[in-house]
Amino acid sequence: MRLSSVTLPVGVTSIGEFAFIGCPKLVELYCKPTNPPAVDLTAFDIFVCVPTSLQVYVPTASVDVYKAAYPWSELAGQIMGYDF
């Protein structure tokens, strides 16, 4: 079985190297932290392996913060507000 959805809890402050490797069916990423977690640059390299339909859901009040923060800004068109 392959992951199609991942939820990052409020306390997550960083995403490490190869965090989403082997997740070609990942289509939903729910990020509960109000501040974008720091991302090891290689962690975002692996988003190349996930479907282009990946949607990133963040707290509604934090959408602009996520869209402006590198490397989250690389997914700006896929970031949406969500009321957790």
PDB file of N, CA, C and O in Angstrom, chain B, residues numbered from 101:
ATOM      1  N   MET B 101       0.838  -1.173   0.000  1.00  0.00           N
ATOM      2  CA  MET B 101       0.000   0.000   0.000  1.00  0.00           C
ATOM      3  C   MET B 101       0.888   1.244   0.000  1.00  0.00           C
ATOM      4  O   MET B 101       1.889   1.293   0.715  1.00  0.00           O
ATOM      5  N   ARG B 102       0.534   2.218  -0.776  1.00  0.00           N
ATOM      6  CA  ARG B 102       1.319   3.448  -0.868  1.00  0.00           C
ATOM      7  C   ARG B 102       0.532   4.605  -0.286  1.00  0.00           C
ATOM      8  O   ARG B 102      -0.694   4.664  -0.386  1.00  0.00           O
ATOM      9  N   LEU B 103       1.266   5.523   0.325  1.00  0.00           N
ATOM     10  CA  LEU B 103       0.632   6.696   0.922  1.00  0.00           C
ATOM     11  C   LEU B 103       0.035   7.605  -0.135  1.00  0.00           C
ATOM     12  O   LEU B 103       0.660   7.893  -1.155  1.00  0.00           O
ATOM     13  N   SER B 104      -1.177   8.049   0.122  1.00  0.00           N
ATOM     14  CA  SER B 104      -1.790   9.039  -0.759  1.00  0.00           C
ATOM     15  C   SER B 104      -1.984  10.357  -0.019  1.00  0.00           C
ATOM     16  O   SER B 104      -2.210  11.398  -0.637  1.00  0.00           O
ATOM     17  N   SER B 105      -1.892  10.304   1.319  1.00  0.00           N
ATOM     18  CA  SER B 105      -2.098  11.490   2.135  1.00  0.00           C
ATOM     19  C   SER B 105      -1.167  11.450   3.343  1.00  0.00           C
ATOM     20  O   SER B 105      -0.968  10.397   3.948  1.00  0.00           O
ATOM     21  N   VAL B 106      -0.595  12.612   3.690  1.00  0.00           N
ATOM     22  CA  VAL B 106       0.267  12.732   4.863  1.00  0.00           C
ATOM     23  C   VAL B 106      -0.170  13.964   5.634  1.00  0.00           C
ATOM     24  O   VAL B 106      -0.460  15.004   5.043  1.00  0.00           O
ATOM     25  N   THR B 107      -0.216  13.846   6.962  1.00  0.00           N
ATOM     26  CA  THR B 107      -0.527  14.983   7.822  1.00  0.00           C
ATOM     27  C   THR B 107       0.661  15.251   8.731  1.00  0.00           C
ATOM     28  O   THR B 107       1.107  14.370   9.466  1.00  0.00           O
ATOM     29  N   LEU B 108       1.170  16.485   8.674  1.00  0.00           N
ATOM     30  CA  LEU B 108       2.260  16.900   9.551  1.00  0.00           C
ATOM     31  C   LEU B 108       1.649  17.593  10.760  1.00  0.00           C
ATOM     32  O   LEU B 108       0.957  18.599  10.602  1.00  0.00           O
ATOM     33  N   PRO B 109       1.888  17.079  11.972  1.00  0.00           N
ATOM     34  CA  PRO B 109       1.300  17.673  13.166  1.00  0.00           C
ATOM     35  C   PRO B 109       1.836  19.080  13.453  1.00  0.00           C
ATOM     36  O   PRO B 109       2.861  19.495  12.912  1.00  0.00           O
ATOM     37  N   VAL B 110       1.122  19.793  14.310  1.00  0.00           N
ATOM     38  CA  VAL B 110       1.462  21.167  14.660  1.00  0.00           C
ATOM     39  C   VAL B 110       2.915  21.314  15.101  1.00  0.00           C
ATOM     40  O   VAL B 110       3.550  22.312  14.763  1.00  0.00           O
ATOM     41  N   GLY B 111       3.454  20.368  15.834  1.00  0.00           N
ATOM     42  CA  GLY B 111       4.799  20.476  16.396  1.00  0.00           C
ATOM     43  C   GLY B 111       5.950  20.276  15.419  1.00  0.00           C
ATOM     44  O   GLY B 111       7.108  20.431  15.807  1.00  0.00           O
ATOM     45  N   VAL B 112       5.672  19.942  14.176  1.00  0.00           N
ATOM     46  CA  VAL B 112       6.747  19.712  13.205  1.00  0.00           C
ATOM     47  C   VAL B 112       7.402  21.044  12.847  1.00  0.00           C
ATOM     48  O   VAL B 112       6.730  21.993  12.444  1.00  0.00           O
ATOM     49  N   THR B 113       8.731  21.097  13.004  1.00  0.00           N
ATOM     50  CA  THR B 113       9.469  22.324  12.693  1.00  0.00           C
ATOM     51  C   THR B 113      10.402  22.154  11.505  1.00  0.00           C
ATOM     52  O   THR B 113      10.904  23.134  10.954  1.00  0.00           O
ATOM     53  N   SER B 114      10.636  20.888  11.107  1.00  0.00           N
ATOM     54  CA  SER B 114      11.497  20.665   9.943  1.00  0.00           C
ATOM     55  C   SER B 114      11.131  19.351   9.265  1.00  0.00           C
ATOM     56  O   SER B 114      10.570  18.446   9.883  1.00  0.00           O
ATOM     57  N   ILE B 115      11.463  19.272   7.986  1.00  0.00           N
ATOM     58  CA  ILE B 115      11.254  18.067   7.192  1.00  0.00           C
ATOM     59  C   ILE B 115      12.616  17.648   6.691  1.00  0.00           C
ATOM     60  O   ILE B 115      13.319  18.428   6.048  1.00  0.00           O
ATOM     61  N   GLY B 116      12.985  16.428   6.981  1.00  0.00           N
ATOM     62  CA  GLY B 116      14.329  15.960   6.684  1.00  0.00           C
ATOM     63  C   GLY B 116      14.525  15.386   5.297  1.00  0.00           C
ATOM     64  O   GLY B 116      13.602  15.256   4.492  1.00  0.00           O
ATOM     65  N   GLU B 117      15.757  15.058   5.073  1.00  0.00           N
ATOM     66  CA  GLU B 117      16.205  14.502   3.807  1.00  0.00           C
ATOM     67  C   GLU B 117      15.407  13.237   3.453  1.00  0.00           C
ATOM     68  O   GLU B 117      15.219  12.352   4.288  1.00  0.00           O
ATOM     69  N   PHE B 118      14.951  13.174   2.214  1.00  0.00           N
ATOM     70  CA  PHE B 118      14.235  12.018   1.664  1.00  0.00           C
ATOM     71  C   PHE B 118      12.924  11.702   2.386  1.00  0.00           C
ATOM     72  O   PHE B 118      12.489  10.550   2.387  1.00  0.00           O
ATOM     73  N   ALA B 119      12.294  12.694   2.992  1.00  0.00           N
ATOM     74  CA  ALA B 119      11.075  12.470   3.774  1.00  0.00           C
ATOM     75  C   ALA B 119       9.949  11.829   2.965  1.00  0.00           C
ATOM     76  O   ALA B 119       9.193  11.022   3.508  1.00  0.00           O
ATOM     77  N   PHE B 120       9.820  12.162   1.699  1.00  0.00           N
ATOM     78  CA  PHE B 120       8.703  11.658   0.903  1.00  0.00           C
ATOM     79  C   PHE B 120       9.155  10.746  -0.231  1.00  0.00           C
ATOM     80  O   PHE B 120       8.426  10.550  -1.204  1.00  0.00           O
ATOM     81  N   ILE B 121      10.344  10.195  -0.108  1.00  0.00           N
ATOM     82  CA  ILE B 121      10.832   9.309  -1.166  1.00  0.00           C
ATOM     83  C   ILE B 121       9.948   8.053  -1.223  1.00  0.00           C
ATOM     84  O   ILE B 121       9.536   7.524  -0.191  1.00  0.00           O
ATOM     85  N   GLY B 122       9.679   7.609  -2.390  1.00  0.00           N
ATOM     86  CA  GLY B 122       8.862   6.411  -2.554  1.00  0.00           C
ATOM     87  C   GLY B 122       7.372   6.656  -2.353  1.00  0.00           C
ATOM     88  O   GLY B 122       6.629   5.734  -2.016  1.00  0.00           O
ATOM     89  N   CYS B 123       6.935   7.895  -2.559  1.00  0.00           N
ATOM     90  CA  CYS B 123       5.510   8.228  -2.398  1.00  0.00           C
ATOM     91  C   CYS B 123       4.916   8.734  -3.720  1.00  0.00           C
ATOM     92  O   CYS B 123       4.444   9.869  -3.785  1.00  0.00           O
ATOM     93  N   PRO B 124       4.935   7.915  -4.760  1.00  0.00           N
ATOM     94  CA  PRO B 124       4.447   8.380  -6.057  1.00  0.00           C
ATOM     95  C   PRO B 124       2.937   8.605  -6.108  1.00  0.00           C
ATOM     96  O   PRO B 124       2.431   9.198  -7.061  1.00  0.00           O
ATOM     97  N   LYS B 125       2.219   8.139  -5.096  1.00  0.00           N
ATOM     98  CA  LYS B 125       0.772   8.328  -5.074  1.00  0.00           C
ATOM     99  C   LYS B 125       0.344   9.418  -4.091  1.00  0.00           C
ATOM    100  O   LYS B 125      -0.844   9.576  -3.811  1.00  0.00           O
ATOM    101  N   LEU B 126       1.314  10.165  -3.571  1.00  0.00           N
ATOM    102  CA  LEU B 126       1.004  11.232  -2.622  1.00  0.00           C
ATOM    103  C   LEU B 126       0.280  12.367  -3.338  1.00  0.00           C
ATOM    104  O   LEU B 126       0.850  13.018  -4.213  1.00  0.00           O
ATOM    105  N   VAL B 127      -0.972  12.601  -2.965  1.00  0.00           N
ATOM    106  CA  VAL B 127      -1.760  13.656  -3.598  1.00  0.00           C
ATOM    107  C   VAL B 127      -2.247  14.706  -2.608  1.00  0.00           C
ATOM    108  O   VAL B 127      -2.742  15.757  -3.014  1.00  0.00           O
ATOM    109  N   GLU B 128      -2.110  14.429  -1.303  1.00  0.00           N
ATOM    110  CA  GLU B 128      -2.524  15.387  -0.287  1.00  0.00           C
ATOM    111  C   GLU B 128      -1.475  15.467   0.818  1.00  0.00           C
ATOM    112  O   GLU B 128      -1.068  14.457   1.391  1.00  0.00           O
ATOM    113  N   LEU B 129      -1.052  16.693   1.098  1.00  0.00           N
ATOM    114  CA  LEU B 129      -0.121  16.945   2.188  1.00  0.00           C
ATOM    115  C   LEU B 129      -0.762  17.994   3.081  1.00  0.00           C
ATOM    116  O   LEU B 129      -0.946  19.138   2.663  1.00  0.00           O
ATOM    117  N   TYR B 130      -1.103  17.615   4.303  1.00  0.00           N
ATOM    118  CA  TYR B 130      -1.715  18.523   5.264  1.00  0.00           C
ATOM    119  C   TYR B 130      -0.638  18.976   6.243  1.00  0.00           C
ATOM    120  O   TYR B 130      -0.048  18.161   6.952  1.00  0.00           O
ATOM    121  N   CYS B 131      -0.391  20.277   6.274  1.00  0.00           N
ATOM    122  CA  CYS B 131       0.642  20.848   7.147  1.00  0.00           C
ATOM    123  C   CYS B 131      -0.043  21.692   8.211  1.00  0.00           C
ATOM    124  O   CYS B 131      -0.504  22.797   7.924  1.00  0.00           O
ATOM    125  N   LYS B 132      -0.114  21.183   9.435  1.00  0.00           N
ATOM    126  CA  LYS B 132      -0.796  21.892  10.505  1.00  0.00           C
ATOM    127  C   LYS B 132       0.013  23.036  11.128  1.00  0.00           C
ATOM    128  O   LYS B 132      -0.594  23.946  11.694  1.00  0.00           O
ATOM    129  N   PRO B 133       1.365  23.039  11.053  1.00  0.00           N
ATOM    130  CA  PRO B 133       2.102  24.145  11.657  1.00  0.00           C
ATOM    131  C   PRO B 133       1.741  25.493  11.015  1.00  0.00           C
ATOM    132  O   PRO B 133       1.590  25.580   9.796  1.00  0.00           O
ATOM    133  N   THR B 134       1.606  26.533  11.833  1.00  0.00           N
ATOM    134  CA  THR B 134       1.288  27.856  11.291  1.00  0.00           C
ATOM    135  C   THR B 134       2.497  28.471  10.593  1.00  0.00           C
ATOM    136  O   THR B 134       2.339  29.287   9.685  1.00  0.00           O
ATOM    137  N   ASN B 135       3.696  28.087  11.008  1.00  0.00           N
ATOM    138  CA  ASN B 135       4.917  28.538  10.336  1.00  0.00           C
ATOM    139  C   ASN B 135       5.425  27.400   9.470  1.00  0.00           C
ATOM    140  O   ASN B 135       5.459  26.255   9.920  1.00  0.00           O
ATOM    141  N   PRO B 136       5.819  27.690   8.242  1.00  0.00           N
ATOM    142  CA  PRO B 136       6.302  26.625   7.359  1.00  0.00           C
ATOM    143  C   PRO B 136       7.503  25.902   7.967  1.00  0.00           C
ATOM    144  O   PRO B 136       8.477  26.550   8.351  1.00  0.00           O
ATOM    145  N   PRO B 137       7.451  24.583   8.062  1.00  0.00           N
ATOM    146  CA  PRO B 137       8.603  23.852   8.573  1.00  0.00           C
ATOM    147  C   PRO B 137       9.826  24.087   7.679  1.00  0.00           C
ATOM    148  O   PRO B 137       9.707  24.210   6.460  1.00  0.00           O
ATOM    149  N   ALA B 138      10.989  24.146   8.303  1.00  0.00           N
ATOM    150  CA  ALA B 138      12.231  24.222   7.537  1.00  0.00           C
ATOM    151  C   ALA B 138      12.343  22.936   6.727  1.00  0.00           C
ATOM    152  O   ALA B 138      11.946  21.865   7.186  1.00  0.00           O
ATOM    153  N   VAL B 139      12.878  23.053   5.536  1.00  0.00           N
ATOM    154  CA  VAL B 139      12.956  21.898   4.651  1.00  0.00           C
ATOM    155  C   VAL B 139      14.388  21.689   4.193  1.00  0.00           C
ATOM    156  O   VAL B 139      15.021  22.595   3.650  1.00  0.00           O
ATOM    157  N   ASP B 140      14.893  20.477   4.421  1.00  0.00           N
ATOM    158  CA  ASP B 140      16.178  20.101   3.857  1.00  0.00           C
ATOM    159  C   ASP B 140      15.975  20.139   2.349  1.00  0.00           C
ATOM    160  O   ASP B 140      15.037  19.523   1.841  1.00  0.00           O
ATOM    161  N   LEU B 141      16.816  20.836   1.637  1.00  0.00           N
ATOM    162  CA  LEU B 141      16.596  21.013   0.199  1.00  0.00           C
ATOM    163  C   LEU B 141      16.428  19.707  -0.549  1.00  0.00           C
ATOM    164  O   LEU B 141      15.716  19.667  -1.553  1.00  0.00           O
ATOM    165  N   THR B 142      17.059  18.638  -0.092  1.00  0.00           N
ATOM    166  CA  THR B 142      16.869  17.364  -0.775  1.00  0.00           C
ATOM    167  C   THR B 142      15.481  16.802  -0.516  1.00  0.00           C
ATOM    168  O   THR B 142      14.994  15.990  -1.302  1.00  0.00           O
ATOM    169  N   ALA B 143      14.832  17.215   0.568  1.00  0.00           N
ATOM    170  CA  ALA B 143      13.462  16.740   0.828  1.00  0.00           C
ATOM    171  C   ALA B 143      12.528  17.231  -0.262  1.00  0.00           C
ATOM    172  O   ALA B 143      11.624  16.506  -0.678  1.00  0.00           O
ATOM    173  N   PHE B 144      12.736  18.463  -0.731  1.00  0.00           N
ATOM    174  CA  PHE B 144      11.866  18.973  -1.784  1.00  0.00           C
ATOM    175  C   PHE B 144      12.259  18.442  -3.152  1.00  0.00           C
ATOM    176  O   PHE B 144      11.428  18.420  -4.059  1.00  0.00           O
ATOM    177  N   ASP B 145      13.501  18.016  -3.325  1.00  0.00           N
ATOM    178  CA  ASP B 145      13.890  17.397  -4.585  1.00  0.00           C
ATOM    179  C   ASP B 145      13.007  16.195  -4.892  1.00  0.00           C
ATOM    180  O   ASP B 145      12.708  15.921  -6.054  1.00  0.00           O
ATOM    181  N   ILE B 146      12.602  15.497  -3.878  1.00  0.00           N
ATOM    182  CA  ILE B 146      11.812  14.283  -4.119  1.00  0.00           C
ATOM    183  C   ILE B 146      10.375  14.582  -4.489  1.00  0.00           C
ATOM    184  O   ILE B 146       9.668  13.672  -4.924  1.00  0.00           O
ATOM    185  N   PHE B 147       9.906  15.815  -4.338  1.00  0.00           N
ATOM    186  CA  PHE B 147       8.562  16.136  -4.798  1.00  0.00           C
ATOM    187  C   PHE B 147       8.458  15.981  -6.309  1.00  0.00           C
ATOM    188  O   PHE B 147       7.351  15.930  -6.845  1.00  0.00           O
ATOM    189  N   VAL B 148       9.576  15.908  -6.998  1.00  0.00           N
ATOM    190  CA  VAL B 148       9.573  15.649  -8.432  1.00  0.00           C
ATOM    191  C   VAL B 148       8.965  14.266  -8.690  1.00  0.00           C
ATOM    192  O   VAL B 148       8.421  14.022  -9.767  1.00  0.00           O
ATOM    193  N   CYS B 149       9.052  13.382  -7.734  1.00  0.00           N
ATOM    194  CA  CYS B 149       8.572  12.008  -7.886  1.00  0.00           C
ATOM    195  C   CYS B 149       7.100  11.838  -7.521  1.00  0.00           C
ATOM    196  O   CYS B 149       6.534  10.764  -7.729  1.00  0.00           O
ATOM    197  N   VAL B 150       6.474  12.884  -6.979  1.00  0.00           N
ATOM    198  CA  VAL B 150       5.060  12.771  -6.621  1.00  0.00           C
ATOM    199  C   VAL B 150       4.214  13.361  -7.741  1.00  0.00           C
ATOM    200  O   VAL B 150       4.711  14.143  -8.552  1.00  0.00           O
ATOM    201  N   PRO B 151       2.944  12.991  -7.788  1.00  0.00           N
ATOM    202  CA  PRO B 151       2.086  13.502  -8.864  1.00  0.00           C
ATOM    203  C   PRO B 151       1.989  15.026  -8.866  1.00  0.00           C
ATOM    204  O   PRO B 151       2.051  15.658  -7.811  1.00  0.00           O
ATOM    205  N   THR B 152       1.838  15.603 -10.032  1.00  0.00           N
ATOM    206  CA  THR B 152       1.678  17.048 -10.136  1.00  0.00           C
ATOM    207  C   THR B 152       0.340  17.482  -9.538  1.00  0.00           C
ATOM    208  O   THR B 152       0.095  18.674  -9.355  1.00  0.00           O
ATOM    209  N   SER B 153      -0.512  16.520  -9.240  1.00  0.00           N
ATOM    210  CA  SER B 153      -1.790  16.820  -8.602  1.00  0.00           C
ATOM    211  C   SER B 153      -1.666  16.987  -7.090  1.00  0.00           C
ATOM    212  O   SER B 153      -2.676  17.186  -6.414  1.00  0.00           O
ATOM    213  N   LEU B 154      -0.449  16.910  -6.545  1.00  0.00           N
ATOM    214  CA  LEU B 154      -0.245  17.086  -5.108  1.00  0.00           C
ATOM    215  C   LEU B 154      -0.841  18.409  -4.657  1.00  0.00           C
ATOM    216  O   LEU B 154      -0.541  19.461  -5.221  1.00  0.00           O
ATOM    217  N   GLN B 155      -1.689  18.348  -3.635  1.00  0.00           N
ATOM    218  CA  GLN B 155      -2.269  19.543  -3.026  1.00  0.00           C
ATOM    219  C   GLN B 155      -1.701  19.668  -1.620  1.00  0.00           C
ATOM    220  O   GLN B 155      -1.623  18.688  -0.880  1.00  0.00           O
ATOM    221  N   VAL B 156      -1.307  20.883  -1.262  1.00  0.00           N
ATOM    222  CA  VAL B 156      -0.740  21.145   0.053  1.00  0.00           C
ATOM    223  C   VAL B 156      -1.736  22.008   0.821  1.00  0.00           C
ATOM    224  O   VAL B 156      -2.056  23.123   0.407  1.00  0.00           O
ATOM    225  N   TYR B 157      -2.216  21.488   1.930  1.00  0.00           N
ATOM    226  CA  TYR B 157      -3.202  22.195   2.752  1.00  0.00           C
ATOM    227  C   TYR B 157      -2.516  22.718   4.005  1.00  0.00           C
ATOM    228  O   TYR B 157      -1.874  21.964   4.735  1.00  0.00           O
ATOM    229  N   VAL B 158      -2.658  24.014   4.246  1.00  0.00           N
ATOM    230  CA  VAL B 158      -2.029  24.677   5.389  1.00  0.00           C
ATOM    231  C   VAL B 158      -3.095  25.488   6.118  1.00  0.00           C
ATOM    232  O   VAL B 158      -4.168  25.730   5.566  1.00  0.00           O
ATOM    233  N   PRO B 159      -2.812  25.917   7.363  1.00  0.00           N
ATOM    234  CA  PRO B 159      -3.803  26.752   8.046  1.00  0.00           C
ATOM    235  C   PRO B 159      -4.166  27.964   7.181  1.00  0.00           C
ATOM    236  O   PRO B 159      -3.288  28.619   6.618  1.00  0.00           O
ATOM    237  N   THR B 160      -5.446  28.250   7.082  1.00  0.00           N
ATOM    238  CA  THR B 160      -5.927  29.326   6.215  1.00  0.00           C
ATOM    239  C   THR B 160      -5.187  30.636   6.444  1.00  0.00           C
ATOM    240  O   THR B 160      -4.846  31.332   5.488  1.00  0.00           O
ATOM    241  N   ALA B 161      -4.940  30.972   7.687  1.00  0.00           N
ATOM    242  CA  ALA B 161      -4.252  32.229   8.009  1.00  0.00           C
ATOM    243  C   ALA B 161      -2.777  32.221   7.602  1.00  0.00           C
ATOM    244  O   ALA B 161      -2.132  33.270   7.605  1.00  0.00           O
ATOM    245  N   SER B 162      -2.239  31.059   7.255  1.00  0.00           N
ATOM    246  CA  SER B 162      -0.813  30.935   6.932  1.00  0.00           C
ATOM    247  C   SER B 162      -0.523  30.745   5.450  1.00  0.00           C
ATOM    248  O   SER B 162       0.635  30.574   5.071  1.00  0.00           O
ATOM    249  N   VAL B 163      -1.539  30.770   4.610  1.00  0.00           N
ATOM    250  CA  VAL B 163      -1.342  30.502   3.182  1.00  0.00           C
ATOM    251  C   VAL B 163      -0.268  31.411   2.584  1.00  0.00           C
ATOM    252  O   VAL B 163       0.652  30.922   1.928  1.00  0.00           O
ATOM    253  N   ASP B 164      -0.370  32.707   2.796  1.00  0.00           N
ATOM    254  CA  ASP B 164       0.595  33.638   2.208  1.00  0.00           C
ATOM    255  C   ASP B 164       2.003  33.417   2.747  1.00  0.00           C
ATOM    256  O   ASP B 164       2.981  33.587   2.020  1.00  0.00           O
ATOM    257  N   VAL B 165       2.108  33.041   4.015  1.00  0.00           N
ATOM    258  CA  VAL B 165       3.417  32.784   4.623  1.00  0.00           C
ATOM    259  C   VAL B 165       4.073  31.579   3.947  1.00  0.00           C
ATOM    260  O   VAL B 165       5.259  31.617   3.620  1.00  0.00           O
ATOM    261  N   TYR B 166       3.309  30.525   3.740  1.00  0.00           N
ATOM    262  CA  TYR B 166       3.831  29.325   3.071  1.00  0.00           C
ATOM    263  C   TYR B 166       4.222  29.648   1.620  1.00  0.00           C
ATOM    264  O   TYR B 166       5.290  29.249   1.154  1.00  0.00           O
ATOM    265  N   LYS B 167       3.353  30.366   0.923  1.00  0.00           N
ATOM    266  CA  LYS B 167       3.622  30.670  -0.486  1.00  0.00           C
ATOM    267  C   LYS B 167       4.863  31.534  -0.669  1.00  0.00           C
ATOM    268  O   LYS B 167       5.490  31.504  -1.729  1.00  0.00           O
ATOM    269  N   ALA B 168       5.223  32.305   0.355  1.00  0.00           N
ATOM    270  CA  ALA B 168       6.381  33.193   0.263  1.00  0.00           C
ATOM    271  C   ALA B 168       7.673  32.534   0.746  1.00  0.00           C
ATOM    272  O   ALA B 168       8.764  32.997   0.411  1.00  0.00           O
ATOM    273  N   ALA B 169       7.563  31.469   1.520  1.00  0.00           N
ATOM    274  CA  ALA B 169       8.743  30.841   2.129  1.00  0.00           C
ATOM    275  C   ALA B 169       9.381  29.832   1.178  1.00  0.00           C
ATOM    276  O   ALA B 169       8.721  28.917   0.685  1.00  0.00           O
ATOM    277  N   TYR B 170      10.662  30.015   0.933  1.00  0.00           N
ATOM    278  CA  TYR B 170      11.380  29.043   0.104  1.00  0.00           C
ATOM    279  C   TYR B 170      11.725  27.835   0.966  1.00  0.00           C
ATOM    280  O   TYR B 170      12.121  28.005   2.119  1.00  0.00           O
ATOM    281  N   PRO B 171      11.591  26.663   0.458  1.00  0.00           N
ATOM    282  CA  PRO B 171      11.217  26.225  -0.881  1.00  0.00           C
ATOM    283  C   PRO B 171       9.722  25.953  -1.059  1.00  0.00           C
ATOM    284  O   PRO B 171       9.308  25.488  -2.121  1.00  0.00           O
ATOM    285  N   TRP B 172       8.899  26.236  -0.032  1.00  0.00           N
ATOM    286  CA  TRP B 172       7.458  26.048  -0.168  1.00  0.00           C
ATOM    287  C   TRP B 172       6.917  26.847  -1.354  1.00  0.00           C
ATOM    288  O   TRP B 172       5.947  26.445  -1.996  1.00  0.00           O
ATOM    289  N   SER B 173       7.550  27.969  -1.630  1.00  0.00           N
ATOM    290  CA  SER B 173       7.094  28.829  -2.734  1.00  0.00           C
ATOM    291  C   SER B 173       7.118  28.099  -4.072  1.00  0.00           C
ATOM    292  O   SER B 173       6.399  28.475  -4.998  1.00  0.00           O
ATOM    293  N   GLU B 174       7.938  27.061  -4.175  1.00  0.00           N
ATOM    294  CA  GLU B 174       7.980  26.258  -5.407  1.00  0.00           C
ATOM    295  C   GLU B 174       6.653  25.541  -5.647  1.00  0.00           C
ATOM    296  O   GLU B 174       6.360  25.129  -6.770  1.00  0.00           O
ATOM    297  N   LEU B 175       5.856  25.393  -4.596  1.00  0.00           N
ATOM    298  CA  LEU B 175       4.558  24.720  -4.695  1.00  0.00           C
ATOM    299  C   LEU B 175       3.407  25.702  -4.505  1.00  0.00           C
ATOM    300  O   LEU B 175       2.286  25.288  -4.211  1.00  0.00           O
ATOM    301  N   ALA B 176       3.669  26.991  -4.668  1.00  0.00           N
ATOM    302  CA  ALA B 176       2.680  28.040  -4.368  1.00  0.00           C
ATOM    303  C   ALA B 176       1.326  27.794  -5.025  1.00  0.00           C
ATOM    304  O   ALA B 176       0.293  28.036  -4.401  1.00  0.00           O
ATOM    305  N   GLY B 177       1.306  27.329  -6.243  1.00  0.00           N
ATOM    306  CA  GLY B 177       0.048  27.083  -6.941  1.00  0.00           C
ATOM    307  C   GLY B 177      -0.730  25.913  -6.401  1.00  0.00           C
ATOM    308  O   GLY B 177      -1.897  25.729  -6.747  1.00  0.00           O
ATOM    309  N   GLN B 178      -0.101  25.112  -5.554  1.00  0.00           N
ATOM    310  CA  GLN B 178      -0.732  23.923  -5.002  1.00  0.00           C
ATOM    311  C   GLN B 178      -1.052  24.078  -3.521  1.00  0.00           C
ATOM    312  O   GLN B 178      -1.557  23.144  -2.897  1.00  0.00           O
ATOM    313  N   ILE B 179      -0.758  25.264  -2.943  1.00  0.00           N
ATOM    314  CA  ILE B 179      -0.996  25.501  -1.521  1.00  0.00           C
ATOM    315  C   ILE B 179      -2.371  26.123  -1.338  1.00  0.00           C
ATOM    316  O   ILE B 179      -2.714  27.117  -1.979  1.00  0.00           O
ATOM    317  N   MET B 180      -3.157  25.511  -0.441  1.00  0.00           N
ATOM    318  CA  MET B 180      -4.523  25.977  -0.183  1.00  0.00           C
ATOM    319  C   MET B 180      -4.760  26.087   1.319  1.00  0.00           C
ATOM    320  O   MET B 180      -4.157  25.366   2.113  1.00  0.00           O
ATOM    321  N   GLY B 181      -5.641  26.993   1.688  1.00  0.00           N
ATOM    322  CA  GLY B 181      -6.007  27.129   3.080  1.00  0.00           C
ATOM    323  C   GLY B 181      -6.933  26.017   3.521  1.00  0.00           C
ATOM    324  O   GLY B 181      -7.744  25.512   2.745  1.00  0.00           O
ATOM    325  N   TYR B 182      -6.796  25.645   4.783  1.00  0.00           N
ATOM    326  CA  TYR B 182      -7.605  24.569   5.351  1.00  0.00           C
ATOM    327  C   TYR B 182      -7.852  24.903   6.816  1.00  0.00           C
ATOM    328  O   TYR B 182      -6.924  25.320   7.510  1.00  0.00           O
ATOM    329  N   ASP B 183      -9.045  24.734   7.293  1.00  0.00           N
ATOM    330  CA  ASP B 183      -9.364  24.972   8.700  1.00  0.00           C
ATOM    331  C   ASP B 183      -9.249  23.657   9.464  1.00  0.00           C
ATOM    332  O   ASP B 183     -10.141  22.809   9.424  1.00  0.00           O
ATOM    333  N   PHE B 184      -8.134  23.516  10.152  1.00  0.00           N
ATOM    334  CA  PHE B 184      -7.875  22.268  10.899  1.00  0.00           C
ATOM    335  C   PHE B 184      -8.688  22.218  12.176  1.00  0.00           C
ATOM    336  O   PHE B 184      -8.599  21.246  12.927  1.00  0.00           O
TER     337      PHE B 184
END
